[in-house]
Structure formats: structure tokens, C-alpha cells
Amino acid sequence: MQSASPTSPHQLLTQQLRTFAQLSDDDLRLADACWSLRTIPRHEFFNFRNAVCQYVGFIVRGLFRVYYPDPVTDEEHNVAFVPEGTFLTSLKSLITQQACPYYIAALEDSELLVISVGQLHELFAQSHGWERFGRLLAEQYLVLQQGKAEAMLFQSAEQRYLNLLRQFPGITNRVSLGHIASYLGIKGPSLSRIRAQLGRQ
């Protein structure tokens, strides 16, 4: 019995666009020539701090972190982790075409399909489906960012850690505990205590 052939990057993107924004076959055909494949090695960048973000990427494989360095101490603060199957951009920079205050870096060797902001604007002008994609992408980023801000205000560090495990199963096997502690807004020893209390989850 033959095993199923692996799903191609463009097939994965098509599946996600249909699920995420209910794009039609005509919508998808409009953008066929717009997406290009990009590989980003571990520790390399999708977007640099103080650079204008020009692309939306769909992560085929790999994992990224969004972070900024403290201007006084140079300590890095993690804002988000973005895994495969997800759209990646610096949304405010993409929309305003002003410099992004964050670095977006690969934590693993990664592969993406990317589309430029100019191509997206052309698609928005041609298709209500693609306009819907843009709106849903903006809504998703707003909900995620507000959720993170509210978690820092209203949840304990343990609750934030458990939520991270639910959101990203297996993340402790892919991301260093130092990066996770930074994302949670705590120090490494505090994270170690929480993990010991939870049985090293």
C-alpha cells in the first residue's frame, strides 16, 4: 500500500486560506502568482527592528519569535511565538508602512510562503474575499495582542504558563526556558519553580 504523498507548501496554504477566510477558487487563482517560497535559517530574520515590514508570510514549517531588546540593559523581551500553519507579519508596520519596533527571528530552520503588501493591496481592490482576509488577519492580531496584555494584568504566572502550554503543545521541546520565561514576564528561577510544582510540564 502506497503512503500518501506529502502535502506541498502551496496546498497547505490553500487549505489554510479556505479555512481562515473562506476564499473561493477564483480568489485563490487571483493570488497564484503572488506567493513565493522563502527559507529562513535558524536565528535569521523575517523582519528587522526599525525596518518597515513589507510582507505577510504563511509558515509552512518552523517557529518564530517576536522580540525587542531593552534599550538600557539590552535584555531581550519576547512578545510572541508564531508556529507553522500561522500567518506572520508585523501588522502595524505593514499597515502604516512605518518602522517595526520588533525583531522577528526564526527559532528553527523555517520555510514560508510570502506575499508583499503591494500585492495584497491589489488583491484587496479586486476581491471581497481578499478584503475579508485582510480584515480577519487584523482581527486575529488584535485579539492575540489584547489577550496577551490582559493575561499580564489579570493572570498569575502559573496561569500564563498553563495557557501557553495549551496554546502551543510541545513548546518546551522547541523553545528554551529562558525565552519562555521572558514571554511570561518572569525570571528563569520563577519558571523553574512553577514547572517543579506542575511536575515539569
Rosetta blueprint (number, residue, H / E / L):
1 M L
2 Q L
3 S L
4 A L
5 S L
6 P L
7 T L
8 S L
9 P H
10 H H
11 Q H
12 L H
13 L H
14 T H
15 Q H
16 Q H
17 L H
18 R H
19 T H
20 F H
21 A H
22 Q L
23 L L
24 S L
25 D H
26 D H
27 D H
28 L H
29 R H
30 L H
31 A L
32 D L
33 A L
34 C L
35 W L
36 S E
37 L E
38 R E
39 T E
40 I E
41 P L
42 R L
43 H L
44 E L
45 F E
46 F E
47 N E
48 F L
49 R L
50 N L
51 A L
52 V E
53 C L
54 Q L
55 Y E
56 V E
57 G E
58 F E
59 I E
60 V E
61 R E
62 G L
63 L E
64 F E
65 R E
66 V E
67 Y E
68 Y E
69 P E
70 D L
71 P L
72 V L
73 T L
74 D L
75 E L
76 E E
77 H E
78 N E
79 V E
80 A E
81 F E
82 V E
83 P E
84 E L
85 G L
86 T L
87 F E
88 L E
89 T L
90 S L
91 L H
92 K H
93 S H
94 L H
95 I H
96 T H
97 Q L
98 Q L
99 A E
100 C L
101 P L
102 Y L
103 Y E
104 I E
105 A E
106 A E
107 L L
108 E L
109 D L
110 S E
111 E E
112 L E
113 L E
114 V E
115 I E
116 S E
117 V H
118 G H
119 Q H
120 L H
121 H H
122 E H
123 L H
124 F H
125 A H
126 Q H
127 S L
128 H H
129 G H
130 W H
131 E H
132 R H
133 F H
134 G H
135 R H
136 L H
137 L H
138 A H
139 E H
140 Q H
141 Y H
142 L H
143 V H
144 L H
145 Q H
146 Q H
147 G H
148 K H
149 A H
150 E H
151 A H
152 M H
153 L H
154 F H
155 Q L
156 S L
157 A H
158 E H
159 Q H
160 R H
161 Y H
162 L H
163 N H
164 L H
165 L H
166 R H
167 Q H
168 F L
169 P L
170 G L
171 I H
172 T H
173 N H
174 R L
175 V L
176 S L
177 L H
178 G H
179 H H
180 I H
181 A H
182 S H
183 Y H
184 L H
185 G L
186 I L
187 K L
188 G H
189 P H
190 S H
191 L H
192 S H
193 R H
194 I H
195 R H
196 A H
197 Q H
198 L L
199 G L
200 R L
201 Q L
